[in-house]
Amino acid sequence: FILIFLIIQLFIIKSHCSLHNLGKEELAALILAASDYNGNIAKDNNNYFRFKIGKDAITNQDIEGSIIDLIPELRRHDPNTVNDYFKNELYPNAVKIFEEYFGVNSITNGI
């Protein structure tokens, strides 16, 4: 009985907590958080906005990075074209996913 209960629990956890169930929504939220209102990668003083992405295990110092460091496809692009790819490919898909997930009609109209 206990074994059957554990198997059922593992199945429920796997089906409700796996990355394929929420991964695209989380990635869309990350893309939207790293963008400006025009769909460009957000900048601070002409540099892509950086945020804490981890902690160095040896020095205990914060590791900072930009959206480019987190999304492998952005690292593959030339620095001169990375924003175009972000704006024309990633941002529109992130908006679509966000609108579908949260049931809003237009995130791009200032909602």
N, C-alpha and C positions, 0 to 999 in steps of 0.2 A: 504494500500500500504506500509506504513512504517513497519507494523508488518511483512509482507512478506519479505521485504528487510532485516530486522533484522534476521529473521529466516535463510534466505539464507546466510547472513554474518556469523552467528554462525556455520552453517554447514561447510562453507569453512574454518573457523578458526579451528574448531574441526578436520576436515579431514587433514589439512596441518600442524597443530601444535601439534598434540597429540604425546605422548611418544611412542606409538607403531609404529609410522612411523620412528622415528629417534633414539629410545632408544637403539637398539642393536648396531648401529654405534657409539653412544656416549659411551656406555659401552666398546666396542671394543677399542676405542681410549684411554679410561682410562686405560684399561689393558695393552695396548702397551706402554703407557707412564710410567707405573709403572714397566716395565720389562726391563731386560738387553737384549743384542743381542742374548743370548742363550735361552731366554724364561723363565729365572728365575725371581723371584721378585727382583727388584733392591735393592741393599744394599749400605749403607754409613757407613764405619767403623764397619762392621759386624752387623749393625742394618738395618732393613727394612727402606727404604727411607720414611721420614715423610714430610707431607705438610699440609698447612692450610686447614681445612675442615669446619671451622665455627668460630663463635665468641661467647663467653659466655655473655649472656644477663645481668648478674648481675655484673661481674667483668670487662667486656669489654676486656677480654684477648683472644688472639687467641687460638683456639682449634686445635691441630695438631693430625694427624692420618696417618696411612699407608693404603695401598690398602686393607689390611686385615680388617680394621675398616669400609670400605665402601661396601665390598661385603659380604653379610651375609653367603654365603656358605663357604667362607674362614675362618670365625670365628668358624664354626662348626668342623673344622679339628684340629687335634692335631698339636702343633707347629712343631713337627718333620716331619710331612707329608704334611703340608700346601703348601710348595714350589713344591712338586711333583704333587699335584693336580693342582696347578696354571700352571706349565710347561706342563703337559700332557693333561689337559682338557681345561682350560680357554685360554691359550696363542694360541694354534693351531686354536681354534674357532675364536678368535679375529683376527688373521692373515687372515683367510678365509673371514670373514665379511669385513675386510678392503680392501682386494683385490677385492672382488665383488663390494663393494660400490664405490671405486675409479678407478676400471677398470685396476689395475696393475696386472702383472703376478706373480711377486715374491718380496714381501716385505722382505723376509728372505735373499735375496742375496745382502743386503747392499743398497737397494734403499731408 
